[in-house]
Amino acid sequence: MAGSQTALPGSAMAGILRDAALYALVTFGLCVPIIAYRTDPGPGSELVLVPRWGLVAALCLAIFVARIVQRLVLLRRDARRALTPSPVQATEAVHGEPDAGQKTSKVGLYSFIAVALTLPILAALATGGLSSARYWIDLGILILTYVMLGWGLNIVVGLAGLLDLGYVAFYAVGAYSYALLSTTFGLSFWICLPLAGLFAGLWGMILGFPVLRLRGDYLAIVTLAFGEIIRLVLINWTDVTGGGAGISSIPRATFFGIPFTAGDDGFAATFGIPYDSMHRLVFLYYLILALALITNFVTLRLRRLPIGRAWEALREDEIACRSLGIDTTATKLTAFALGAAFGGVAGSFFAVRQGFISPESFNFLESAIILAIVVLGGMGSQVGVAIAAVAMVGGPEMLRNLGFLKAVFGEGFDPSEYRLLLFGLAMVAMMVWRPRGLISVRLPSVSLGERRAVSGAHVSEGHG
């Protein structure tokens, strides 16, 4: 009897093979224009096409086998669930114990903070000095910048449920605000930092008014258009923004008025330590870390306030939200404004770190990366966004340091060139196995003081 229950019918196996063959065929179609040929420099100035059909065949075979394994695993899971009694039929009390995702959420956040606080020290110890650790500190700054942007967009997308494809526009507003105020009026970074957030928040409200009645696809189209409008304005308003040439010679940040120079009034001389050009980079690292943690703290506090609960109500059902007397206009505008303000602060930091900005730094790809971080991490989950930012931004950099990849794909292999392909594969994998993100469980903003057991009778009747 057991053998008959676990045996797979021939028709089901044939269907699995057809499905796997279809996946392999689609993989073949995608690989032909991307992987099948590689261009190598030939004699003179010519380019020679080098066929790589063996690699294409290997990828198609891998997808074929992986799809078969996935279908078999899913069939086994469904069969096991069919034989397992449903929880609604239980007669015992069902306890409201937190699951693994809820238990590890705070632990993950504290672990992230601990690693972030000690990263420059760990990198210096591992590489033999601050100068040798420059690459890792630069990478940490880049990751933390996207963590802050992800947490800012999480207010709009994850908490309020408003799809925003033009978030990079507020990033650009913050960067150009600092660049113009510092180069034109000579204002310091510490004065321009809050001003950049205010200007970006103002543009967030300006965007919010036209889209008050829009949701879903229509809202996405309008926000995408807004981001492109800002980028085109930056390109064509050459008298103010410099056009495609951008703005250079942006003043650097100081340690509350103390510059990071080798002079007597510099940071090293003031504190009596040997001068090192890495002091400025370490300061920028801890600065973006502090800004990211402030973003996280403000978001967590706002979730417990009435405005945070209004965001979550708006995300679940706007009609029910209105029926409860919640002002959806103010709720949407505050979500757009606060999310944009954090994006503007991150933009001002980007400008002071780079020393040069141009419209090419704020294209649609940046919005797509930030939105992918929020979706993959789990909309509304702060820890999930941080993990996704580390994976999506730091992942290609980690792959670049793996020497065996060049032995497989060739000496000219650069994972950053396949960034969009990696994004697509990650999105497809997440939609199949974790459709709600890495951390899909979110604790409610308001709950009882303690978790209580719910009886099986209440669960079966629908009261639990």
C-alpha positions as CSV (number, residue, x, y, z in Angstrom):
1,M,0.0,0.0,0.0
2,A,2.8,2.4,0.9
3,G,4.5,1.7,-2.4
4,S,1.4,2.5,-4.4
5,Q,0.9,5.8,-2.5
6,T,4.4,7.0,-3.2
7,A,4.7,5.7,-6.8
8,L,4.6,8.5,-9.4
9,P,2.1,7.9,-12.2
10,G,3.5,7.8,-15.7
11,S,1.3,10.7,-16.9
12,A,2.6,12.9,-14.1
13,M,6.2,12.1,-14.9
14,A,5.6,12.8,-18.5
15,G,4.1,16.2,-17.6
16,I,7.1,16.9,-15.4
17,L,9.5,16.1,-18.3
18,R,7.5,18.3,-20.7
19,D,7.6,21.2,-18.2
20,A,11.3,20.8,-17.7
21,A,11.9,20.6,-21.4
22,L,9.9,23.9,-21.8
23,Y,12.1,25.5,-19.2
24,A,15.2,24.3,-21.0
25,L,13.9,25.6,-24.3
26,V,13.3,29.1,-22.8
27,T,16.8,29.0,-21.3
28,F,18.2,28.2,-24.7
29,G,16.4,31.1,-26.3
30,L,17.7,33.5,-23.6
31,C,21.3,32.1,-23.9
32,V,21.6,32.4,-27.6
33,P,21.8,36.3,-27.7
34,I,23.7,36.6,-24.4
35,I,26.0,33.6,-23.9
36,A,26.3,31.7,-27.1
37,Y,29.0,33.9,-28.6
38,R,31.8,36.0,-27.0
39,T,33.6,38.8,-28.8
40,D,37.4,38.7,-28.5
41,P,39.9,41.1,-30.1
42,G,41.3,39.7,-33.3
43,P,44.0,40.8,-35.7
44,G,44.0,44.5,-36.2
45,S,40.9,46.3,-35.0
46,E,38.5,43.4,-35.8
47,L,36.4,41.5,-33.3
48,V,36.2,37.7,-33.5
49,L,33.1,35.8,-32.4
50,V,34.0,32.8,-30.2
51,P,31.2,30.2,-30.0
52,R,30.3,28.8,-26.5
53,W,27.7,26.3,-27.3
54,G,29.1,23.9,-24.7
55,L,28.3,26.4,-22.0
56,V,24.8,26.9,-23.4
57,A,24.2,23.2,-23.4
58,A,25.4,22.9,-19.8
59,L,23.1,25.7,-18.6
60,C,20.1,24.2,-20.4
61,L,20.8,20.8,-18.9
62,A,21.2,22.3,-15.4
63,I,17.9,24.1,-15.8
64,F,16.2,20.9,-17.0
65,V,17.5,18.9,-14.1
66,A,16.7,21.6,-11.5
67,R,13.1,21.9,-12.8
68,I,12.6,18.2,-12.5
69,V,14.0,18.2,-8.9
70,Q,11.8,21.1,-8.0
71,R,8.6,19.5,-9.4
72,L,9.3,16.3,-7.5
73,V,10.0,18.1,-4.3
74,L,6.7,20.1,-4.7
75,L,4.7,16.9,-5.4
76,R,6.2,15.2,-2.3
77,R,5.3,18.2,-0.2
78,D,1.7,18.3,-1.5
79,A,1.3,14.6,-0.9
80,R,2.6,15.0,2.7
81,R,0.3,17.9,3.3
82,A,-2.7,15.8,2.0
83,L,-1.9,13.1,4.6
84,T,-1.4,15.6,7.4
85,P,-4.5,16.7,9.4
86,S,-5.4,20.4,8.9
87,P,-4.7,22.7,11.9
88,V,-8.4,23.8,11.9
89,Q,-9.4,20.3,13.0
90,A,-7.2,20.3,16.1
91,T,-8.9,20.0,19.4
92,E,-6.0,21.2,21.5
93,A,-5.2,24.8,22.3
94,V,-3.2,26.5,19.6
95,H,-0.5,28.6,21.2
96,G,0.6,32.0,19.8
97,E,4.3,31.3,20.0
98,P,6.5,33.4,17.7
99,D,8.0,31.5,14.8
100,A,11.6,31.4,13.8
101,G,11.3,34.5,11.6
102,Q,9.9,36.6,14.5
103,K,12.5,35.2,16.9
104,T,15.4,36.0,14.7
105,S,14.3,39.4,13.6
106,K,15.7,41.3,16.6
107,V,18.7,39.1,16.7
108,G,19.4,39.7,13.1
109,L,19.1,43.5,13.5
110,Y,21.5,43.5,16.5
111,S,23.9,41.2,14.6
112,F,23.8,43.6,11.6
113,I,24.5,46.6,13.9
114,A,27.4,44.8,15.7
115,V,29.1,43.8,12.4
116,A,28.5,47.3,10.9
117,L,30.1,49.0,14.0
118,T,33.2,46.9,13.9
119,L,33.7,46.5,10.1
120,P,36.6,49.1,9.7
121,I,38.4,47.5,12.7
122,L,37.9,44.0,11.4
123,A,38.9,45.0,7.8
124,A,42.0,46.7,9.1
125,L,43.0,43.7,11.2
126,A,42.4,41.3,8.4
127,T,44.3,43.2,5.7
128,G,47.1,44.7,7.8
129,G,46.1,48.3,8.1
130,L,43.5,51.0,7.2
131,S,45.0,51.7,3.8
132,S,44.8,48.0,2.8
133,A,41.2,47.9,4.0
134,R,40.1,50.8,1.8
135,Y,38.2,48.4,-0.6
136,W,36.2,46.9,2.2
137,I,35.3,50.2,3.8
138,D,34.3,51.6,0.4
139,L,32.1,48.5,-0.1
140,G,30.6,49.0,3.4
141,I,29.8,52.6,2.6
142,L,28.1,51.6,-0.7
143,I,26.0,48.9,1.0
144,L,24.9,51.1,3.9
145,T,23.9,53.8,1.4
146,Y,21.5,51.3,-0.3
147,V,20.4,50.1,3.1
148,M,19.3,53.6,4.0
149,L,17.6,54.0,0.6
150,G,15.8,50.7,1.0
151,W,14.6,51.7,4.5
152,G,13.4,55.0,3.1
153,L,11.5,53.4,0.2
154,N,10.2,50.7,2.6
155,I,8.0,53.5,4.2
156,V,6.3,54.1,0.9
157,V,6.1,50.6,-0.6
158,G,6.3,48.3,2.5
159,L,4.3,50.2,5.0
160,A,1.9,52.3,3.0
161,G,1.6,49.9,0.0
162,L,2.3,52.6,-2.6
163,L,4.4,51.4,-5.5
164,D,7.0,54.0,-6.3
165,L,9.3,53.5,-9.4
166,G,10.7,57.0,-9.3
167,Y,12.4,57.0,-5.9
168,V,15.8,57.9,-7.5
169,A,14.3,61.3,-8.2
170,F,14.4,62.2,-4.5
171,Y,17.9,60.8,-4.3
172,A,18.9,63.2,-7.1
173,V,17.1,66.1,-5.5
174,G,19.1,65.6,-2.2
175,A,22.4,65.2,-4.1
176,Y,21.9,68.3,-6.3
177,S,20.6,70.3,-3.3
178,Y,23.8,69.9,-1.4
179,A,26.0,70.3,-4.5
180,L,24.3,73.6,-5.4
181,L,24.1,75.0,-1.9
182,S,27.7,74.2,-1.1
183,T,29.2,75.4,-4.3
184,T,27.1,78.5,-4.8
185,F,26.4,79.8,-1.3
186,G,29.3,78.1,0.6
187,L,27.1,76.3,3.1
188,S,28.6,73.5,5.1
189,F,27.6,69.9,4.8
190,W,25.9,69.9,8.3
191,I,23.6,72.7,7.3
192,C,22.8,71.3,3.8
193,L,22.1,67.8,5.2
194,P,18.7,68.6,6.8
195,L,18.0,71.1,4.0
196,A,18.4,68.4,1.4
197,G,16.0,66.2,3.3
198,L,13.5,69.0,3.5
199,F,13.7,69.8,-0.3
200,A,13.3,66.1,-1.2
201,G,10.4,65.8,1.2
202,L,8.8,68.8,-0.5
203,W,9.1,67.2,-3.9
204,G,7.7,64.0,-2.4
205,M,4.5,66.0,-1.4
206,I,4.5,67.6,-4.9
207,L,4.5,64.1,-6.3
208,G,1.9,62.9,-3.8
209,F,-0.9,65.3,-4.8
210,P,-1.4,64.2,-8.4
211,V,-1.4,60.5,-7.4
212,L,-3.8,60.6,-4.5
213,R,-6.5,58.7,-6.5
214,L,-4.0,56.3,-8.2
215,R,-3.0,52.8,-7.1
216,G,-1.2,49.8,-8.6
217,D,-0.1,50.0,-12.2
218,Y,-1.3,53.6,-12.7
219,L,0.7,54.8,-9.7
220,A,3.8,53.0,-10.9
221,I,3.5,54.6,-14.3
222,V,3.2,58.1,-12.8
223,T,6.1,57.7,-10.4
224,L,8.2,56.3,-13.2
225,A,7.4,59.3,-15.3
226,F,8.3,61.6,-12.4
227,G,11.7,60.1,-12.0
228,E,12.4,60.5,-15.7
229,I,11.2,64.1,-15.6
230,I,13.6,65.0,-12.9
231,R,16.5,63.3,-14.8
232,L,15.6,65.2,-18.0
233,V,15.4,68.5,-16.1
234,L,18.9,67.8,-14.6
235,I,20.2,67.2,-18.1
236,N,18.6,70.2,-19.9
237,W,18.7,72.9,-17.2
238,T,22.4,73.5,-17.9
239,D,22.6,77.0,-16.4
240,V,21.8,75.5,-12.9
241,T,22.7,71.9,-12.9
242,G,25.6,71.9,-15.4
243,G,23.7,69.5,-17.7
244,G,25.4,66.3,-18.7
245,A,28.7,67.6,-17.4
246,G,27.4,67.5,-13.9
247,I,28.8,69.4,-10.9
248,S,32.4,68.9,-9.7
249,S,34.6,70.2,-6.9
250,I,31.9,69.6,-4.3
251,P,33.2,70.5,-0.8
252,R,34.0,67.6,1.4
253,A,32.5,67.0,4.8
254,T,34.3,68.0,7.9
255,F,34.3,66.6,11.4
256,F,31.9,69.4,12.7
257,G,34.1,72.1,11.2
258,I,37.5,70.3,11.5
259,P,38.8,69.3,8.0
260,F,40.5,66.1,7.3
261,T,43.8,67.7,6.2
262,A,47.4,67.4,7.2
263,G,47.6,70.9,8.4
264,D,47.8,72.2,12.0
265,D,44.0,72.7,12.0
266,G,43.3,69.3,10.6
267,F,41.6,66.3,12.3
268,A,44.8,64.5,13.0
269,A,46.6,67.4,14.6
270,T,43.6,68.4,16.6
271,F,43.3,65.0,18.2
272,G,47.1,64.4,18.4
273,I,47.2,61.3,16.1
274,P,49.3,60.6,13.0
275,Y,47.8,61.9,9.8
276,D,46.2,59.3,7.5
277,S,44.0,60.0,4.5
278,M,41.8,57.0,5.5
279,H,40.5,59.0,8.5
280,R,38.0,60.8,6.1
281,L,36.8,57.5,4.7
282,V,36.3,55.9,8.1
283,F,34.4,59.1,9.1
284,L,32.2,58.8,6.1
285,Y,31.5,55.1,6.9
286,Y,30.3,55.9,10.4
287,L,28.4,58.9,9.1
288,I,26.3,56.8,6.7
289,L,25.9,54.1,9.4
290,A,24.5,56.7,11.8
291,L,22.2,58.1,9.1
292,A,20.9,54.6,8.3
293,L,20.3,53.7,12.0
294,I,18.5,57.0,12.4
295,T,16.3,56.1,9.4
296,N,15.6,52.7,11.0
297,F,14.8,54.1,14.4
298,V,12.4,56.8,13.1
299,T,10.6,54.2,10.9
300,L,10.2,51.8,13.9
301,R,8.9,54.6,16.1
302,L,6.5,55.9,13.5
303,R,5.0,52.4,13.0
304,R,3.8,52.5,16.6
305,L,2.2,55.9,16.2
306,P,-1.2,56.5,14.7
307,I,0.3,57.5,11.4
308,G,2.2,54.2,11.2
309,R,-1.0,52.2,11.8
310,A,-2.7,54.3,9.2
311,W,0.0,53.4,6.7
312,E,-0.5,49.7,7.3
313,A,-4.3,50.1,7.2
314,L,-3.9,51.9,3.8
315,R,-1.7,49.1,2.6
316,E,-4.3,46.4,3.4
317,D,-7.5,48.1,2.2
318,E,-7.9,51.7,1.3
319,I,-11.7,51.5,1.2
320,A,-11.8,50.0,4.7
321,C,-9.3,52.7,5.8
322,R,-11.6,55.4,4.6
323,S,-14.6,53.8,6.3
324,L,-12.7,54.0,9.6
325,G,-12.4,57.8,9.3
326,I,-8.7,57.8,8.4
327,D,-7.6,60.7,6.2
328,T,-6.1,58.9,3.3
329,T,-4.8,62.1,1.7
330,A,-2.7,63.0,4.7
331,T,-1.6,59.4,5.1
332,K,-0.3,59.1,1.5
333,L,1.4,62.5,1.6
334,T,3.2,61.8,4.8
335,A,4.4,58.5,3.4
336,F,5.7,60.1,0.2
337,A,7.2,63.0,2.1
338,L,9.1,61.0,4.8
339,G,10.3,58.4,2.3
340,A,11.5,61.2,0.0
341,A,13.2,63.0,2.9
342,F,15.3,60.0,3.8
343,G,16.2,59.6,0.1
344,G,17.3,63.2,-0.1
345,V,19.5,62.8,3.0
346,A,21.1,59.8,1.3
347,G,21.6,61.8,-1.9
348,S,23.4,64.6,0.0
349,F,25.7,62.0,1.5
350,F,26.3,60.5,-2.0
351,A,27.3,64.0,-3.3
352,V,29.8,64.7,-0.4
353,R,31.3,61.2,-0.8
354,Q,31.8,61.3,-4.5
355,G,32.7,65.0,-4.9
356,F,31.1,64.9,-8.3
357,I,27.5,64.2,-9.5
358,S,25.9,64.0,-12.9
359,P,22.4,62.9,-14.2
360,E,23.8,59.5,-15.2
361,S,24.1,58.6,-11.6
362,F,20.3,58.8,-11.1
363,N,18.8,56.7,-13.9
364,F,15.9,54.3,-13.7
365,L,18.2,51.4,-12.9
366,E,18.9,52.9,-9.5
367,S,15.2,52.9,-8.7
368,A,14.9,49.3,-9.9
369,I,17.7,48.2,-7.6
370,I,16.3,50.0,-4.5
371,L,12.8,48.5,-5.2
372,A,14.3,45.1,-5.8
373,I,16.0,45.3,-2.4
374,V,12.7,46.2,-0.7
375,V,10.8,43.4,-2.5
376,L,13.4,40.7,-2.0
377,G,14.0,41.6,1.7
378,G,10.3,41.5,2.5
379,M,8.1,44.6,2.2
380,G,7.8,46.1,5.7
381,S,10.7,44.2,7.1
382,Q,13.6,46.3,8.2
383,V,16.0,43.4,8.8
384,G,15.0,41.8,5.4
385,V,15.8,45.0,3.6
386,A,19.3,45.1,5.2
387,I,20.0,41.5,4.3
388,A,18.8,42.1,0.7
389,A,21.0,45.2,0.3
390,V,24.0,43.2,1.4
391,A,23.2,40.4,-1.0
392,M,22.2,42.6,-4.0
393,V,25.0,45.2,-3.7
394,G,27.8,43.2,-2.1
395,G,27.0,39.9,-3.9
396,P,28.5,40.9,-7.3
397,E,31.6,42.3,-5.5
398,M,32.1,39.1,-3.6
399,L,31.7,37.1,-6.9
400,R,34.4,39.2,-8.5
401,N,36.9,38.0,-5.9
402,L,36.2,34.3,-6.6
403,G,39.0,33.2,-8.9
404,F,37.4,29.9,-10.0
405,L,34.7,31.8,-11.8
406,K,37.2,33.1,-14.3
407,A,38.4,29.5,-14.9
408,V,34.7,28.6,-15.7
409,F,33.6,31.6,-17.7
410,G,36.9,33.0,-19.0
411,E,39.5,35.6,-17.8
412,G,37.3,38.5,-18.9
413,F,34.3,37.5,-16.8
414,D,33.0,40.4,-14.7
415,P,29.9,39.7,-12.5
416,S,29.0,43.4,-12.5
417,E,28.3,43.1,-16.2
418,Y,25.7,40.5,-15.4
419,R,24.1,42.5,-12.6
420,L,20.7,42.7,-14.3
421,L,20.8,39.0,-15.0
422,L,21.6,38.2,-11.4
423,F,18.7,40.5,-10.3
424,G,16.3,38.7,-12.6
425,L,17.4,35.3,-11.4
426,A,17.1,36.4,-7.8
427,M,13.6,37.8,-8.4
428,V,12.4,34.7,-10.1
429,A,13.8,32.5,-7.4
430,M,12.2,34.6,-4.7
431,M,8.8,34.6,-6.4
432,V,8.9,30.8,-6.5
433,W,10.2,30.0,-3.1
434,R,9.6,33.1,-1.0
435,P,7.0,35.2,-2.7
436,R,6.7,37.6,0.3
437,G,10.4,38.2,0.6
438,L,13.2,36.8,2.7
439,I,11.5,37.8,6.0
440,S,7.8,37.8,5.2
441,V,6.6,37.7,8.9
442,R,6.0,41.2,10.4
443,L,5.1,41.8,14.0
444,P,1.9,43.9,14.3
445,S,2.4,47.5,15.3
446,V,0.0,47.1,18.2
447,S,-0.6,43.8,20.0
448,L,-1.6,42.4,23.4
449,G,0.9,42.5,26.2
450,E,1.4,38.7,26.0
451,R,0.6,36.1,23.5
452,R,-2.4,34.0,24.4
453,A,-3.5,30.5,23.4
454,V,-6.4,30.1,21.0
455,S,-8.5,27.0,21.4
456,G,-9.0,24.6,18.6
457,A,-12.8,25.2,18.7
458,H,-12.3,28.9,18.0
459,V,-9.9,28.2,15.2
460,S,-12.3,25.8,13.5
461,E,-15.1,28.3,13.9
462,G,-13.1,31.1,12.3
463,H,-12.6,33.2,15.5
464,G,-8.9,32.6,15.9
